[in-house]
Amino acid sequence: MRRPFFRFPATSHPPRYARALGFWSYPGSNKSTAFRTLPIALVALFFGLINGQAQASENGTPAEFTPCRIGLAPSTMAAECTSIAVPFTYGLTPDGVSKDWVDTLPETVTLRIAKLPARIKSPAADPITLIAGGPGQSALESWPQLAAAFNAIRASRDVYLVDQRGTGQSNALRCPKPPADSGFDFDLAEVKSAATACFEAQAPGTQWFTTSVAVRDLDSVREALGISQWNLYGVSYGTRVALHYLKRYPTRVRSMIVDAVVPPQKPIGPELPLHAQTALDALLQRCADDTDCADAFPDLSIKTQRLFESLKATPRSVQFENITQGSLDTVLFNDQHLALSVRLLTYSAYGNAILPSMLHDAAVNGNLAPFARQVTLQENGLGNALSTGMHSAVVCTEDAPFITSMSDREALSKTYLGDFIVDAMQATCEAWPAGVIDDDFHEAIVSDVPVLALSGAVDPITPPSYAELAIDSLTNALHIINPHQAHTQAPLGCMPSVMAKFVETIQPSTLNLDCLERLAPLALFVDANGPLP
């Protein structure tokens, strides 16, 4: 039976005002800087986050949980942590790798685990686990960003967080930073060189840091914790892991929530610029249809296109306040810098709300400083939050080898992102070997396990059509689409209570979704002070 299909208006929390998002610029010195890691950032954000001293256990038995802090400073939270040793290879060998070489690898890899206890003394026997995005984000480090979305669920269930191998404190595969004087800036030869340096900096065995191995790790952790079944929440790339876990271990999944869905049938890459362009076009059209926005920023779509064309033809020297360093910096700013900033801003309701104002100011007044500052913030955030080596291990196994045709180059060239992302991914994967992947990895999943799929209508990377494709063969699934929302729905409005009710009842067709009808999109800013009253 076909599952119900709903579309509802969306909401967001109050805006985070201009300074945090880079509205203001200041005159001053002319210190020079270069966005040296941006090509890595463009490749790394295909999908769109610990302390404690417990020791790793042996023989699959977890060490005692001890108090710890999880998250990234300054946003950390109290939790209980332990470590669990799991098999390194599970007897799996990727193509082209000799068994003799495999025998030289470690027997185990240690995974970092956190527990957020339920607020009752006798919680339900089936906890929930969060699977982070990226690829390359740490579940333990990213938890504070989503913690509020799980408050209702934690009333009766424990939450477990597992740092996927290659992230956080689970043997993170981090890339060395390029030299300060490298001038690394959107050059495919430099992308390949950086990818080669990253691969060579890792210990042997990166071919086992893929989704097909991660789901085996996840089930090893489940077994070690003595959990018969659990509920899964996956976000962005984490939905790929969750769905593949369901394929491998269907009897171990009680229910699943997938938020910003990556369908197994599609390699990520070739369609990414098209989805990004669709999301930007929708925002510009929303501005044109909004009286206040249209009056403040007339003909914004045309002006935005001309801004990209102008920066492509003639990059500009831009001075801006680098708020992460407390300095005044100067950069030669081009269309690709603008594209990166625009794309990442369209990931959130906050970014969408301020973007028309920023584009107008840049196009009409030549003020590119907010975008330059935003790129710096994004670059620093990526460096802290993403394990780039693990990202490469995944996409060079599960995506790049399955891009069979680039015949649509003309369509990509017409988008504001162009075809650089795809070229950069391929350049990266020339230096990074493909790893372990299950034979049925890209096949559709057939299941009657209860699934709740969440999408934002203007998601710039995982559009609602991706969720529809993923759940087409899931017979007990419900898909909720929030108009005017982008990437990640769990924290929005009453969605936490909807998720909690779903996990409690595991009956998606009976959920009362009336509260979603009261949601509204975040108003568009007309200047740095916010929207009109």
N, C-alpha and C positions, 0 to 999 in steps of 0.2 A: 504494500500500500504506500502511495506517495506521501511523504511527510508534509506537514503544514509549512507554509512559506509566509513570512511576515516582513513587512517594511514599516519602520516606525521613525518618527523624527527623533533627533538626538539632542543631548545636552553636554555640558562640560562644567567643570568647576570654575570659580571666579578667575579672571585673567591674571596672569603673572605679568606685571606691568613692564613698561618700556625698558628700564635699565637692564634687567636680567636678560632681555632679548636683544640688546644692542641698538638702542635708538639714538644715543647721543655721541657726538664726536667732539674732540677738543684740540685746539691748536697746540703746537709745542715742537719738540725735537723731531729730527728726521732719522731716527734709528731705523735701520733696514732689517727686514725679515723676509723669509721665504716660506711658503706653505709646502714644506718638503715632503710631507707624508700624505698629501691629498690624493695622489693616484691610488695608494693603498686604501685610503678611506673610501674612495669611490667603489673599488672592488669589494671592500669588506662589508659595506652596508647593503648587500643584496636583500636581506630580509628585515628590518628591520627591526636587571642588569642581571676578617674571619679569624676572626681570630679564634683563640682556644687552642689547647695543647694536647687534646686526647691523642693517644698513639694508635697507629693502625693495628687492626686485629689480624689474627692468622686463622686459616681454615674456615673463612667465611663467617666467623663469629664476631659481631661488632664489639668494639671497645665500649666501655661505659660512657654514656653521654655526660658531658661536663659543661658548665656555664661558659658561654662565649659571646662575642659580638659579631654580627654579620652585617653586610652592607659595605659601602664605600664611604670613607670619611668625607664630609661630616655627617652623612646620613647613615647611622648605624643603629642596630636594634639588638636587644638581648635575645638569646636563643640558647639551645643546648646542642652541642656538637660532638661528633665522633668521626672516626675514619674507618673505612672498610677496604680490605685488599680483595681485588677481583682478578680473575685470569687475564693475562695480557693479550693472548691471541685467540683463546677459545678453540684452538685447533683450526683456525681459518687462515688461508693463505691467498693473497691477491695474485692475479695473473703476473707471470714474469718474475716471481720471487722464488728462490730455491729453498727447499726444506732445510738444508744445512745452515743457511743464513738465518732462517727463522729460529732454529735451535739455539742461536746465540743471544736471543732477546731475553729480557727479564721474564720470570714466571708470572709476576703479578704487577698490577698498578694500583696505587692507593687513591681512593675517592674520598672526598670530604663531604660529610653529611650534616645537615642541621635539622633540628626538630623544633617546631613551634607548638607547644602543647595546647590542647583544647581547654576551654574555660570551665569544663566540668570534670569531676573526679573520675567518672567512668565513661570515657569517650566511645564513640562508635568504633567497631572493630575494623572498619574500612576507612583509613585516612585518605587524604588527598596529597598529591605531590605536584609541584610546579616545575614545568620544563621550560627553561629560558630560551630566548631567541638568539639572534646573531647571524650565522653560527659564530660562536666564540664568547657568548656572554655566560657569566657565572650565575647560577641560580641563587647562591648565597649572597652574592654581591648585589643582585638586582631586586631581591625581595623587598626592601623598604619602598621601592617605587610602586609596588602592587599590593602591599600589605593590607591597606584599607579595604581593598576589594574582597578580601577573604575574612573580614571580621565576622560576618554572619555565619560562614561555614565553620569557623573556628569555635563557634559556640558549642558544637558537639563533636568536632573531629580534629584530630591532630593534623598538622601540616608537616610534611617532610620535604626537604630540599636536597637535591643531589647535584653537586658540581660535576657536570659531564666531563669525562676525561679530556684533557687538553685545555680546561678552563679553570679559573679561580685557583683553589688550592689542590686541584686534581691534576697535577703535572701539566700546568699551563704551557702551551706552545706560544711563547711571545717572541716577536721579531725584534732584532736589534734596531735601534734608531739609526738613520743615516747620518753621516758626518754633518756638522753644522754648516759647512761650506760646500755641501754637495750640490746646491741649486736644484734639487729634486723637484720638478714641477711639470706634471702632465706629459711625460715623455715615455713612450712604450719601452724603449731600451732600458730606461731607469727602473720602470716597473719590473721588468724581467730580472734586472740586476738585484733589486731589493728582494724579490721573491727567492732568488737563488741564495742570497745571503741569509735569508730567514730559514730556508730549508737546511742549509749547511750548519746553522747554529743549533739545530735540534739534535737530540739523541736519536739513535736509530729506532725505527718502528713507528714513524708517523703514519704509515699506511693503515694502522689499526686505530686511528683516531677519527672514525667515521660514524655515521648514524647506525649502520648495520651492527657495529660493535657496541655502540652506546646503548642500544636497546637490550643487549645481552647484559651489559653492566647494570642497567636499571633493574632487570629481573634478578640478578645476583644480589643486589641490595635489598630488594623486596623479600627474597628468601632469607637473607641474613637477619633481617629485622623481624622475621616471623609473621609477615603479613600475608594472608591468604588472597585477598583481593584489595585493590585500591582504586581510587578515583583519580583521573589524570586531568590536569589543566596544562595545555601547551599554548604558547603565544609565538606567533610569527614562525621562525625556523623551528621552534619547539613543537609546533603542530605537526611538522614532518616527522619528528621523533615520536610523538605521541601516536600518530597514525600508524607508523611502522611497528611500534610496540604492539598495537592492537592486532596487526597482521601476524606477528610472531607469537604473541601470548594472549589470544582472545579470551581465555578463561580467567585470566588474572585481572581483567579490567571490568570493574563494576559499572562505571560511567565515565564519560569523557567530555570535556569542554575544550573546543579548539577556537582560538581567537586570532583573527588575521591569518587565514588558512593558506598553507602551502600544499597544493594537491600533489600526491605522489606521481601523477601522470605527467607533470610538467617540469622540465629543468628550468631553473631560474636563470635569466640572463637576457635572451633576445627580446622578450616582451617588456622588460623593465622600463626602458625609455618611453614606450608607448603608454604604459599605465601612468607614469609620472606626468606625461603631457596631458593625459585625460584629466588627472586630478587638478593640475594647474588651470586648464581650460574651464573646469567646473567652478573653481574659485573665482576666476576672472568674470565668468558669466554671472555668478552670484552677486558680485560687486555691481555689475551693470544692471542687475534687476533690483538692487537695493537703492532706494532713493538717496539716502544719506551718502552711501559709498560712491554712487554714480556722480552725485553733485560734487563731492570732494575730489574725485579722481576720474574725470571724464576720459573716455577712449583709452582706458588703461590697458586693454589687450593689445592694441596697436602700439602703444608706447613701450610696453614690455618687450614685444618682438623687436622693435627698433633698438632697445637698450642692449639686448643680446647681440644683435648684428653689429652694433657700434663697438662693443667690447671685443668681439671677435676680430674685427678689422684693426682696432687700435686699443690695446690694453692701456689702462690708466694708472698712474702712480697715485696711490691712496694712502693718506695718513689716518691712523685711527688709534684709539686708546685700547691697548691690550690689557684688559682688566684681569687676566690671569697672572700677568707679570708686573702690573703697575707701571707700565712703560708706554711711551708713544712710539708706535712703529710705522713703518712705511712699506708697502708692498706694491708690486706691479700686478694689478688686478685685471683678470681677463674674463671671458664669457664662461669658462669652465669653473672658475671660482664662484661666479654667480649661480651657475647651474647647481653646484653642490649645495650651496646655502639654501637656494629655493627648494630643492628636493627635500632636504632634511627638515625645513620649516613646515612643509606640507604634511609631515608625519603626524602633526598634532593639531588639535583645535586652537591652541594658543598661537601656534605658528601661523595657521591660516588666518586668524583674526588680525594679526599685525602685518601680514605680508603685503596686502594692497597698498597700505600707507608707505611701506619701505620701498616698494617698486616705483610708486609715484615720485617719491622724494629723489630716488636715484635717477629716474628718467627725466624729470623736469628740472630738478635743482642740481643734478650731478653729485648728489650725496651718496657715495658708495661706502662710506665708513661703517654704517651699521652692518652691511653685508660682510665687509672685511672682518669686523669684530666677531660676527656670528661664525664665520668660517674658523677663526681661531678657537672659539669656544667649542665648536663641533670637533675640531681636530684633537684638542686636548681631551675632550670627553671620550672620543674613540680610543685614544691611547690608554686611558685608564680602565675602560669598560670592556674592551674587546681583546680576545686572544687571537691575533691575526693569523698565527700559524695554524691554529685549529680550524679557523675559517677556511684557509686555503686547503687544508687536508680534506675538508668536506666538499667544497665546491669543485675541486679538481678531481674528485671521485664521482660525485653524484650529479653534477650539472654540466661542466665544460665538455666532457666526452660525449654528451648526448645532444649537443647543439649540432644538428645535422645539416642545417642550411642557413646561409646568411643572405639569401636572395632578396630579403626585404630591406637591404641597406638604404634604399631611397626613402622608405618610410621612417627608418631610424634617423636619417639625416635631417628630417623635417621636424624632429622633436628638439626641445631645448637641451636635452642631455646628449643628443647625437649618438654615435656608435662607439664612443670612447670606452664606455663601461664594458661592453662586450669584448672589444679589442684588449682591454687591460686584463680582463679575466683570462682570456686565452694566452696572453703573454705571461701572466703569473703561472699558469698551469703548464707551460712549456718547461718551467723550472721545478714544478712540484709533482711528484709521481702520484698516480691514482692508487687508491688503497682498496680495502675490503668493501665489497658491495654485494648484497644478496641478489640472486638471479631475478627475483620477482619484485625488486625494489620499486620500479616505476609502474607496477601494475595496480589497478584499482583494488580497493579493499571491500570485501563483502562481509557484512556483519549485521547482527541485530542488537548489538550493544547500544544502550541509550547514548546519544551524542547531541550536544548543544553546540551549534556553530555560530560564531559571532563575526560580523563584518561591518566595516565602515564604508559607506557608499562612495566616498572619495579617497579611499586608501590608495596611496601612490605606488604600491608594490604588490599587495595581495587584494585585488578587487573582489567584490562579491561573487563574480563568476568563478573564481578559484574555489571558493567554498562549495558552490553548487556542484562543481565537477568532483570535488573530493567526497561529498556525501551522496552522490548519485546512486551508489550501490549500498548505502547504509540505510536499512529499512526502518530504523527507529530514531530518526534524526529530525531536528528542528533547526531552521536557519533564521536568524534575526539580523536584519540589516538596518543600521542607523544612518539615515540621511545626514549629510553635512559633517559626518565624522570620518576620521582617517584611520590611523593604525592603532589597534588595541582598544577594546570596548569594555573590558572588565571593570574599570574604576568608575564608569560614567553613570550618573544618576542612580536609578534603582537597580542597575544591572547586578550589583553584589547580592541583593536580596533575591533576584531572579535566579542567579546561579546557585545560591544556597537552597532554594526550594527545589531546583532541579536535582541537586545532589541528594537531597533528602528523599524525594519521591521517585527519582529516575523514571519519570513519566513525562517526556517532553510535550506530548500532545495535550496534556491537561494543565500546563502552566498558565497562570493568570498573568497576562502581559499588559493589563490596563495601565499600569504605572508608566509604561514607556510612552504612552500617548501624551503625557504631560511634559516630555522632554523638549527642549528647544536648543538650537545651535547657538554658540557663542557669538555675540554681536561683533561685527567688523569694526575695527578701529578706524577713525577718520583722522587721527593725529596721535602724537605720543601720549596724550592724556587718556585715550580710550575711545569708545563709541559715543555717539550723541545720546543724551537722555531719552 
